Amino acid sequence: WIEYFSRDFLIEKEYFDSVFACHTLEHFEDILGTLKEWIRVVKVGGFVVLIIPDCQFNPNLGDVNCDPQHKHDLNFDIMHEIVSLLDNVVVHNKNHVALPNWSFQMVLRKTKGG
């Protein structure tokens, strides 16, 4: 990943059909800002697909075995709360296990431009 991807993409809005981020979002300070930028560059009807380490199965921030580059402990419910702050996406999936006892998946569908 590259930190500048979280803001100010040099890509026009609604350019991509989808964005896929695997074990990436937890590395960004500004999760909401990062999601907004990824959604900005996705076409209406397109998807942002996230696979994120689930904090209930992985070492949490401050634990000796936690990845020192992680900025957040996340799970599906925490992400659902964050996504609820966005007015132009819906959570598209109900089955949120990506890798049992490791990661969850969240698929966002962009519902309108802006």
Order of alpha helices (4+ residues) and beta strands (2+ residues): beta-alpha-beta-alpha-beta-beta-beta
